[in-house]
């Protein structure tokens, strides 16, 4: 698996979006299950528990992080199998699944109030999406140290290039 960064920074009226995309040779319903079913999210990100409906609160565990911490999040939108939006104390995220000729495109959008943090979040999301790929393809999990700090200059450059 290549560990080249693919993320984009898109300025918006309220800050900007860090966008990272992966394409899967599978129907949207199967990819949706990989990002919403607790036993499947546990394979690459971590398990979750709680009320997984719009307005509901869940707890999710980030098993790849030091200490495998748990976080609370509110489900802002849940539109199977196309869109999931949630807000936690550290992130406002959207996962958008779109059918494409090769299968399904998964677009992770991390909404930020500005470019600060892009170099912190970018390598981590690249890692987690590659972990999703690995869990689905039955290949070895990536190593976080192959993503950070080596990808930080790429993500820093995204937000400092002249517009």
Backbone as JSON Lines, residues from 0, in Angstrom:
{"i":0,"aa":"X","n":[0.85,-1.18,0.0],"ca":[0.0,0.0,0.0],"c":[0.9,1.25,0.0]}
{"i":1,"aa":"X","n":[0.58,2.17,-0.86],"ca":[1.34,3.42,-0.93],"c":[0.95,4.32,0.24]}
{"i":2,"aa":"X","n":[1.92,5.04,0.75],"ca":[1.61,5.99,1.82],"c":[1.82,7.42,1.33]}
{"i":3,"aa":"X","n":[1.47,7.66,0.08],"ca":[1.53,9.02,-0.44],"c":[0.29,9.78,-0.02]}
{"i":4,"aa":"X","n":[0.44,11.03,0.45],"ca":[-0.73,11.8,0.87],"c":[-1.6,12.18,-0.32]}
{"i":5,"aa":"X","n":[-2.91,12.19,-0.09],"ca":[-3.86,12.5,-1.16],"c":[-4.82,13.62,-0.79]}
{"i":6,"aa":"X","n":[-4.78,14.08,0.45],"ca":[-5.75,15.05,0.94],"c":[-5.71,16.37,0.2]}
{"i":7,"aa":"X","n":[-6.86,17.06,0.27],"ca":[-6.99,18.41,-0.31],"c":[-7.53,19.34,0.76]}
{"i":8,"aa":"X","n":[-7.2,20.6,0.65],"ca":[-7.72,21.66,1.51],"c":[-8.59,22.54,0.64]}
{"i":9,"aa":"X","n":[-9.87,22.7,1.05],"ca":[-10.8,23.53,0.29],"c":[-11.29,24.64,1.21]}
{"i":10,"aa":"X","n":[-10.83,25.88,0.99],"ca":[-11.32,26.99,1.82],"c":[-12.83,27.18,1.64]}
{"i":11,"aa":"X","n":[-13.49,27.52,2.74],"ca":[-14.93,27.78,2.72],"c":[-15.2,29.1,3.44]}
{"i":12,"aa":"X","n":[-16.43,29.55,3.4],"ca":[-16.8,30.81,4.07],"c":[-16.63,30.72,5.58]}
{"i":13,"aa":"X","n":[-16.69,29.5,6.14],"ca":[-16.58,29.34,7.59],"c":[-15.25,28.75,8.03]}
{"i":14,"aa":"X","n":[-14.29,28.61,7.12],"ca":[-12.98,28.04,7.44],"c":[-12.46,27.24,6.29]}
{"i":15,"aa":"X","n":[-12.67,25.94,6.35],"ca":[-12.23,25.09,5.25],"c":[-12.48,23.64,5.53]}
{"i":16,"aa":"X","n":[-12.34,22.84,4.49],"ca":[-12.56,21.41,4.58],"c":[-11.3,20.66,4.19]}
{"i":17,"aa":"X","n":[-10.9,19.74,5.04],"ca":[-9.86,18.78,4.71],"c":[-10.6,17.59,4.1]}
{"i":18,"aa":"X","n":[-10.27,17.26,2.85],"ca":[-10.99,16.23,2.11],"c":[-10.02,15.13,1.7]}
{"i":19,"aa":"X","n":[-10.38,13.88,2.02],"ca":[-9.56,12.73,1.65],"c":[-10.51,11.67,1.08]}
{"i":20,"aa":"X","n":[-10.13,11.08,-0.05],"ca":[-11.0,10.17,-0.78],"c":[-10.32,8.81,-0.97]}
{"i":21,"aa":"X","n":[-11.11,7.76,-0.87],"ca":[-10.69,6.42,-1.23],"c":[-11.8,5.8,-2.07]}
{"i":22,"aa":"X","n":[-11.41,4.94,-3.02],"ca":[-12.38,4.24,-3.87],"c":[-12.3,2.75,-3.59]}
{"i":23,"aa":"X","n":[-13.46,2.13,-3.45],"ca":[-13.56,0.7,-3.13],"c":[-14.3,-0.02,-4.25]}
{"i":24,"aa":"X","n":[-13.83,-1.2,-4.59],"ca":[-14.51,-2.03,-5.57],"c":[-15.58,-2.85,-4.85]}
{"i":25,"aa":"X","n":[-16.6,-2.14,-4.41],"ca":[-17.69,-2.75,-3.65],"c":[-18.89,-1.83,-3.72]}
{"i":26,"aa":"X","n":[-20.09,-2.39,-3.53],"ca":[-21.28,-1.53,-3.53],"c":[-21.3,-0.63,-2.3]}
{"i":27,"aa":"X","n":[-22.01,0.47,-2.41],"ca":[-22.09,1.47,-1.33],"c":[-22.59,0.84,-0.04]}
{"i":28,"aa":"X","n":[-23.53,-0.1,-0.11],"ca":[-24.07,-0.72,1.1],"c":[-22.99,-1.46,1.89]}
{"i":29,"aa":"X","n":[-22.07,-2.09,1.19],"ca":[-20.99,-2.83,1.86],"c":[-19.98,-1.86,2.49]}
{"i":30,"aa":"X","n":[-19.64,-0.81,1.77],"ca":[-18.71,0.19,2.32],"c":[-19.38,0.88,3.51]}
{"i":31,"aa":"X","n":[-20.67,1.19,3.38],"ca":[-21.43,1.81,4.47],"c":[-21.34,0.95,5.72]}
{"i":32,"aa":"X","n":[-21.49,-0.35,5.58],"ca":[-21.4,-1.26,6.72],"c":[-20.01,-1.17,7.37]}
{"i":33,"aa":"X","n":[-18.98,-1.0,6.57],"ca":[-17.61,-0.9,7.11],"c":[-17.39,0.35,7.95]}
{"i":34,"aa":"X","n":[-18.18,1.39,7.69],"ca":[-17.99,2.65,8.43],"c":[-19.08,2.91,9.46]}
{"i":35,"aa":"X","n":[-20.07,1.99,9.57],"ca":[-21.15,2.23,10.52],"c":[-21.43,1.08,11.48]}
{"i":36,"aa":"X","n":[-21.09,-0.14,11.13],"ca":[-21.38,-1.27,12.01],"c":[-20.25,-1.45,13.01]}
{"i":37,"aa":"X","n":[-20.56,-1.44,14.32],"ca":[-19.51,-1.47,15.35],"c":[-18.49,-2.59,15.2]}
{"i":38,"aa":"X","n":[-18.95,-3.79,14.84],"ca":[-17.99,-4.89,14.7],"c":[-17.07,-4.69,13.5]}
{"i":39,"aa":"X","n":[-17.51,-3.93,12.51],"ca":[-16.66,-3.67,11.34],"c":[-15.78,-2.44,11.57]}
{"i":40,"aa":"X","n":[-16.3,-1.4,12.25],"ca":[-15.44,-0.25,12.53],"c":[-14.31,-0.64,13.48]}
{"i":41,"aa":"X","n":[-14.58,-1.65,14.33],"ca":[-13.55,-2.12,15.28],"c":[-12.33,-2.67,14.56]}
{"i":42,"aa":"X","n":[-12.48,-3.12,13.33],"ca":[-11.37,-3.7,12.58],"c":[-10.34,-2.67,12.13]}
{"i":43,"aa":"X","n":[-10.75,-1.41,12.0],"ca":[-9.83,-0.43,11.44],"c":[-9.76,0.88,12.23]}
{"i":44,"aa":"X","n":[-10.79,1.22,12.93],"ca":[-10.86,2.5,13.64],"c":[-11.04,2.27,15.13]}
{"i":45,"aa":"X","n":[-12.09,1.54,15.43],"ca":[-12.45,1.24,16.8],"c":[-13.94,1.02,16.9]}
{"i":46,"aa":"X","n":[-14.39,0.37,17.95],"ca":[-15.82,0.12,18.11],"c":[-16.56,1.38,18.55]}
{"i":47,"aa":"X","n":[-17.85,1.32,18.45],"ca":[-18.68,2.39,18.98],"c":[-19.91,1.77,19.62]}
{"i":48,"aa":"X","n":[-20.56,2.55,20.49],"ca":[-21.79,2.12,21.14],"c":[-22.65,3.34,21.37]}
{"i":49,"aa":"X","n":[-23.95,3.11,21.46],"ca":[-24.85,4.22,21.73],"c":[-25.98,4.28,20.74]}
{"i":50,"aa":"X","n":[-26.55,5.48,20.61],"ca":[-27.74,5.75,19.82],"c":[-27.33,6.27,18.45]}
{"i":51,"aa":"X","n":[-27.17,5.38,17.48],"ca":[-26.65,5.74,16.17],"c":[-27.7,6.26,15.2]}
{"i":52,"aa":"X","n":[-28.54,7.15,15.65],"ca":[-29.55,7.77,14.78],"c":[-29.33,9.28,14.81]}
{"i":53,"aa":"X","n":[-29.87,10.02,13.84],"ca":[-29.72,11.47,13.86],"c":[-30.18,12.05,15.19]}
{"i":54,"aa":"X","n":[-29.33,12.87,15.79],"ca":[-29.6,13.46,17.09],"c":[-29.13,12.6,18.24]}
{"i":55,"aa":"X","n":[-28.78,11.36,17.97],"ca":[-28.32,10.45,19.01],"c":[-26.86,10.68,19.36]}
{"i":56,"aa":"X","n":[-26.47,10.22,20.53],"ca":[-25.09,10.33,21.0],"c":[-24.46,8.95,21.01]}
{"i":57,"aa":"X","n":[-23.25,8.87,20.52],"ca":[-22.5,7.62,20.56],"c":[-21.18,7.85,21.28]}
{"i":58,"aa":"X","n":[-20.57,6.77,21.71],"ca":[-19.2,6.77,22.19],"c":[-18.41,5.93,21.21]}
{"i":59,"aa":"X","n":[-17.25,6.44,20.78],"ca":[-16.41,5.65,19.89],"c":[-15.0,5.61,20.44]}
{"i":60,"aa":"X","n":[-14.34,4.51,20.14],"ca":[-12.97,4.31,20.62],"c":[-12.02,4.39,19.44]}
{"i":61,"aa":"X","n":[-10.94,5.13,19.63],"ca":[-9.9,5.21,18.6],"c":[-8.76,4.29,19.04]}
{"i":62,"aa":"X","n":[-8.84,3.03,18.61],"ca":[-7.92,2.0,19.09],"c":[-6.49,2.19,18.62]}
{"i":63,"aa":"X","n":[-6.3,2.98,17.59],"ca":[-4.94,3.2,17.08],"c":[-4.21,4.32,17.83]}
{"i":64,"aa":"X","n":[-4.94,5.08,18.64],"ca":[-4.35,6.19,19.38],"c":[-3.75,5.7,20.7]}
{"i":65,"aa":"X","n":[-2.8,6.44,21.21],"ca":[-2.18,6.08,22.49],"c":[-3.24,6.01,23.58]}
{"i":66,"aa":"X","n":[-3.29,4.9,24.28],"ca":[-4.27,4.71,25.34],"c":[-5.64,4.31,24.85]}
{"i":67,"aa":"X","n":[-5.84,4.19,23.53],"ca":[-7.13,3.8,22.93],"c":[-8.3,4.56,23.59]}
{"i":68,"aa":"X","n":[-8.28,5.9,23.51],"ca":[-9.31,6.69,24.21],"c":[-10.7,6.55,23.61]}
{"i":69,"aa":"X","n":[-11.7,6.83,24.45],"ca":[-13.1,6.89,24.03],"c":[-13.51,8.35,23.92]}
{"i":70,"aa":"X","n":[-14.36,8.66,22.94],"ca":[-14.87,10.01,22.73],"c":[-16.39,9.94,22.54]}
{"i":71,"aa":"X","n":[-17.06,11.04,22.87],"ca":[-18.49,11.17,22.6],"c":[-18.68,11.92,21.3]}
{"i":72,"aa":"X","n":[-19.76,11.59,20.59],"ca":[-20.09,12.31,19.36],"c":[-21.6,12.32,19.21]}
{"i":73,"aa":"X","n":[-22.1,13.35,18.53],"ca":[-23.51,13.46,18.21],"c":[-23.66,13.17,16.72]}
{"i":74,"aa":"X","n":[-24.59,12.3,16.38],"ca":[-24.88,12.0,14.98],"c":[-25.72,13.14,14.42]}
{"i":75,"aa":"X","n":[-25.16,13.89,13.51],"ca":[-25.87,15.03,12.89],"c":[-26.76,14.57,11.74]}
{"i":76,"aa":"X","n":[-26.27,13.58,10.98],"ca":[-27.03,13.04,9.85],"c":[-26.64,11.58,9.65]}
{"i":77,"aa":"X","n":[-27.61,10.77,9.3],"ca":[-27.37,9.36,9.0],"c":[-28.32,9.0,7.87]}
{"i":78,"aa":"X","n":[-27.79,8.95,6.65],"ca":[-28.6,8.72,5.45],"c":[-28.03,7.51,4.71]}
{"i":79,"aa":"X","n":[-28.34,6.29,5.19],"ca":[-27.78,5.08,4.59],"c":[-28.15,4.95,3.11]}
{"i":80,"aa":"X","n":[-27.28,4.48,2.28],"ca":[-25.86,4.24,2.5],"c":[-25.01,5.36,1.91]}
{"i":81,"aa":"X","n":[-25.42,6.61,2.09],"ca":[-24.74,7.69,1.38],"c":[-24.05,8.75,2.23]}
{"i":82,"aa":"X","n":[-24.56,9.04,3.43],"ca":[-23.98,10.15,4.18],"c":[-24.11,9.94,5.68]}
{"i":83,"aa":"X","n":[-22.99,10.17,6.36],"ca":[-22.95,10.14,7.82],"c":[-22.22,11.4,8.26]}
{"i":84,"aa":"X","n":[-22.8,12.17,9.15],"ca":[-22.16,13.37,9.69],"c":[-22.21,13.29,11.2]}
{"i":85,"aa":"X","n":[-21.09,13.6,11.84],"ca":[-21.06,13.59,13.3],"c":[-20.16,14.69,13.81]}
{"i":86,"aa":"X","n":[-20.44,15.09,15.05],"ca":[-19.65,16.12,15.71],"c":[-19.2,15.6,17.05]}
{"i":87,"aa":"X","n":[-17.89,15.73,17.31],"ca":[-17.34,15.38,18.62],"c":[-16.66,16.63,19.17]}
{"i":88,"aa":"X","n":[-16.03,16.48,20.32],"ca":[-15.34,17.63,20.91],"c":[-14.14,18.05,20.08]}
{"i":89,"aa":"X","n":[-13.64,17.17,19.22],"ca":[-12.44,17.48,18.45],"c":[-12.68,17.58,16.95]}
{"i":90,"aa":"X","n":[-13.87,17.24,16.47],"ca":[-14.05,17.21,15.01],"c":[-15.51,17.31,14.61]}
{"i":91,"aa":"X","n":[-15.7,17.9,13.42],"ca":[-16.98,17.86,12.73],"c":[-16.69,17.15,11.41]}
{"i":92,"aa":"X","n":[-17.2,15.92,11.27],"ca":[-16.86,15.06,10.14],"c":[-18.07,14.68,9.33]}
{"i":93,"aa":"X","n":[-17.82,14.44,8.04],"ca":[-18.82,13.86,7.16],"c":[-18.17,12.76,6.36]}
{"i":94,"aa":"X","n":[-18.88,11.67,6.19],"ca":[-18.49,10.62,5.27],"c":[-19.57,10.57,4.19]}
{"i":95,"aa":"X","n":[-19.15,10.74,2.94],"ca":[-20.09,10.74,1.83],"c":[-19.69,9.62,0.89]}
{"i":96,"aa":"X","n":[-20.62,8.71,0.62],"ca":[-20.38,7.58,-0.27],"c":[-21.13,7.82,-1.57]}
{"i":97,"aa":"X","n":[-20.41,7.68,-2.69],"ca":[-20.97,7.92,-4.0],"c":[-20.66,6.75,-4.92]}
{"i":98,"aa":"X","n":[-21.66,6.21,-5.6],"ca":[-21.38,5.16,-6.58],"c":[-20.54,5.73,-7.73]}
{"i":99,"aa":"X","n":[-19.53,4.99,-8.13],"ca":[-18.69,5.33,-9.28],"c":[-18.51,4.07,-10.11]}
{"i":100,"aa":"X","n":[-17.96,4.21,-11.31],"ca":[-17.8,3.06,-12.21],"c":[-17.03,1.92,-11.54]}
{"i":101,"aa":"X","n":[-16.03,2.24,-10.74],"ca":[-15.2,1.22,-10.11],"c":[-15.83,0.65,-8.84]}
{"i":102,"aa":"X","n":[-16.95,1.19,-8.37],"ca":[-17.56,0.71,-7.13],"c":[-18.15,1.85,-6.33]}
{"i":103,"aa":"X","n":[-17.45,2.23,-5.25],"ca":[-17.94,3.29,-4.36],"c":[-16.79,4.19,-3.95]}
{"i":104,"aa":"X","n":[-17.02,5.49,-4.07],"ca":[-16.06,6.48,-3.59],"c":[-16.48,6.91,-2.2]}
{"i":105,"aa":"X","n":[-15.54,6.86,-1.27],"ca":[-15.77,7.34,0.1],"c":[-15.0,8.65,0.25]}
{"i":106,"aa":"X","n":[-15.72,9.71,0.57],"ca":[-15.11,11.02,0.76],"c":[-15.24,11.4,2.22]}
{"i":107,"aa":"X","n":[-14.11,11.52,2.91],"ca":[-14.09,11.99,4.29],"c":[-13.87,13.5,4.25]}
{"i":108,"aa":"X","n":[-14.74,14.24,4.89],"ca":[-14.63,15.69,4.98],"c":[-14.53,16.07,6.44]}
{"i":109,"aa":"X","n":[-13.4,16.68,6.81],"ca":[-13.21,17.19,8.17],"c":[-13.36,18.7,8.08]}
{"i":110,"aa":"X","n":[-14.48,19.21,8.59],"ca":[-14.76,20.64,8.56],"c":[-13.93,21.32,9.66]}
{"i":111,"aa":"X","n":[-13.2,22.34,9.28],"ca":[-12.35,23.06,10.22],"c":[-12.67,24.56,10.17]}
{"i":112,"aa":"X","n":[-12.4,25.25,11.26],"ca":[-12.67,26.7,11.3],"c":[-11.57,27.49,10.6]}
{"i":113,"aa":"X","n":[-10.48,26.85,10.23],"ca":[-9.38,27.5,9.53],"c":[-8.31,26.46,9.23]}
{"i":114,"aa":"X","n":[-7.2,26.89,8.64],"ca":[-6.17,25.94,8.23],"c":[-5.36,25.36,9.39]}
{"i":115,"aa":"X","n":[-5.47,25.95,10.57],"ca":[-4.76,25.41,11.72],"c":[-5.23,23.99,11.96]}
{"i":116,"aa":"X","n":[-4.3,23.1,12.14],"ca":[-4.65,21.71,12.42],"c":[-4.65,20.8,11.22]}
{"i":117,"aa":"X","n":[-4.63,21.35,10.02],"ca":[-4.64,20.49,8.83],"c":[-3.44,19.54,8.84]}
{"i":118,"aa":"X","n":[-2.26,20.05,9.21],"ca":[-1.06,19.2,9.24],"c":[-1.13,18.19,10.39]}
{"i":119,"aa":"X","n":[-1.95,18.46,11.4],"ca":[-2.13,17.5,12.49],"c":[-3.12,16.41,12.11]}
{"i":120,"aa":"X","n":[-4.24,16.8,11.52],"ca":[-5.29,15.85,11.19],"c":[-5.03,15.06,9.9]}
{"i":121,"aa":"X","n":[-4.44,15.7,8.91],"ca":[-4.26,15.07,7.6],"c":[-3.57,13.72,7.64]}
{"i":122,"aa":"X","n":[-2.38,13.61,8.23],"ca":[-1.72,12.31,8.26],"c":[-2.55,11.24,8.98]}
{"i":123,"aa":"X","n":[-3.24,11.63,10.02],"ca":[-4.06,10.67,10.76],"c":[-5.22,10.14,9.94]}
{"i":124,"aa":"X","n":[-5.91,11.02,9.21],"ca":[-7.02,10.55,8.38],"c":[-6.52,9.72,7.21]}
{"i":125,"aa":"X","n":[-5.37,10.07,6.65],"ca":[-4.79,9.21,5.59],"c":[-4.54,7.82,6.16]}
{"i":126,"aa":"X","n":[-3.96,7.76,7.37],"ca":[-3.69,6.49,8.03],"c":[-4.97,5.7,8.25]}
{"i":127,"aa":"X","n":[-5.98,6.35,8.84],"ca":[-7.21,5.62,9.15],"c":[-7.93,5.13,7.89]}
{"i":128,"aa":"X","n":[-7.95,5.93,6.84],"ca":[-8.59,5.45,5.61],"c":[-7.8,4.31,4.97]}
{"i":129,"aa":"X","n":[-6.48,4.35,5.08],"ca":[-5.7,3.22,4.59],"c":[-5.91,1.99,5.47]}
{"i":130,"aa":"X","n":[-6.15,2.2,6.77],"ca":[-6.48,1.08,7.65],"c":[-7.83,0.48,7.24]}
{"i":131,"aa":"X","n":[-8.77,1.31,6.82],"ca":[-10.05,0.81,6.32],"c":[-9.81,-0.04,5.08]}
{"i":132,"aa":"X","n":[-9.0,0.45,4.16],"ca":[-8.67,-0.32,2.95],"c":[-8.06,-1.66,3.34]}
{"i":133,"aa":"X","n":[-7.1,-1.64,4.25],"ca":[-6.42,-2.87,4.67],"c":[-7.41,-3.85,5.3]}
{"i":134,"aa":"X","n":[-8.32,-3.34,6.15],"ca":[-9.28,-4.24,6.81],"c":[-10.22,-4.88,5.8]}
{"i":135,"aa":"X","n":[-10.59,-4.14,4.77],"ca":[-11.49,-4.67,3.75],"c":[-10.78,-5.63,2.8]}
{"i":136,"aa":"X","n":[-9.5,-5.34,2.51],"ca":[-8.75,-6.16,1.55],"c":[-8.01,-7.33,2.19]}
{"i":137,"aa":"X","n":[-8.03,-7.41,3.52],"ca":[-7.35,-8.5,4.2],"c":[-5.84,-8.43,4.09]}
{"i":138,"aa":"X","n":[-5.31,-7.21,4.05],"ca":[-3.85,-7.02,3.97],"c":[-3.36,-6.45,5.3]}
{"i":139,"aa":"X","n":[-2.06,-6.49,5.55],"ca":[-1.55,-5.96,6.83],"c":[-1.93,-4.5,7.05]}
{"i":140,"aa":"X","n":[-2.19,-4.17,8.3],"ca":[-2.53,-2.8,8.68],"c":[-1.33,-1.89,8.46]}
{"i":141,"aa":"X","n":[-1.6,-0.64,8.07],"ca":[-0.5,0.32,7.93],"c":[0.08,0.66,9.3]}
{"i":142,"aa":"X","n":[1.24,1.27,9.28],"ca":[1.89,1.72,10.52],"c":[1.8,3.24,10.56]}
{"i":143,"aa":"X","n":[1.32,3.78,11.67],"ca":[1.14,5.23,11.77],"c":[2.44,5.99,11.53]}
{"i":144,"aa":"X","n":[3.56,5.42,11.97],"ca":[4.84,6.12,11.8],"c":[5.23,6.27,10.33]}
{"i":145,"aa":"X","n":[4.55,5.59,9.43],"ca":[4.78,5.8,7.99],"c":[4.01,7.01,7.47]}
{"i":146,"aa":"X","n":[3.16,7.6,8.3],"ca":[2.32,8.73,7.91],"c":[2.73,10.03,8.6]}
{"i":147,"aa":"X","n":[3.07,9.91,9.84],"ca":[3.41,11.1,10.62],"c":[4.73,10.84,11.33]}
{"i":148,"aa":"X","n":[5.7,11.7,11.1],"ca":[5.62,13.09,10.64],"c":[5.86,13.31,9.15]}
{"i":149,"aa":"X","n":[6.08,12.25,8.36],"ca":[6.5,12.43,6.97],"c":[5.48,13.18,6.11]}
{"i":150,"aa":"X","n":[4.18,13.1,6.43],"ca":[3.16,13.78,5.62],"c":[2.89,15.21,6.06]}
{"i":151,"aa":"X","n":[3.41,15.62,7.19],"ca":[3.13,16.97,7.69],"c":[3.51,18.08,6.7]}
{"i":152,"aa":"X","n":[4.68,18.02,6.06],"ca":[5.0,19.08,5.11],"c":[4.0,19.19,3.96]}
{"i":153,"aa":"X","n":[3.51,18.06,3.48],"ca":[2.51,18.07,2.41],"c":[1.26,18.82,2.86]}
{"i":154,"aa":"X","n":[0.75,18.48,4.05],"ca":[-0.47,19.11,4.54],"c":[-0.26,20.57,4.92]}
{"i":155,"aa":"X","n":[0.9,20.91,5.42],"ca":[1.21,22.31,5.69],"c":[1.2,23.12,4.4]}
{"i":156,"aa":"X","n":[1.79,22.55,3.35],"ca":[1.85,23.25,2.06],"c":[0.46,23.47,1.47]}
{"i":157,"aa":"X","n":[-0.48,22.58,1.74],"ca":[-1.84,22.76,1.22],"c":[-2.46,24.06,1.66]}
{"i":158,"aa":"X","n":[-2.15,24.48,2.87],"ca":[-2.8,25.67,3.43],"c":[-1.95,26.93,3.32]}
{"i":159,"aa":"X","n":[-0.74,26.8,2.8],"ca":[0.13,27.98,2.71],"c":[0.43,28.39,1.28]}
{"i":160,"aa":"X","n":[-0.11,27.65,0.31],"ca":[0.12,28.0,-1.08],"c":[-0.72,29.21,-1.46]}
{"i":161,"aa":"X","n":[-0.18,30.11,-2.29],"ca":[-0.97,31.26,-2.7],"c":[-2.22,30.85,-3.47]}
{"i":162,"aa":"X","n":[-3.33,31.54,-3.21],"ca":[-4.6,31.2,-3.86],"c":[-4.77,31.85,-5.11]}
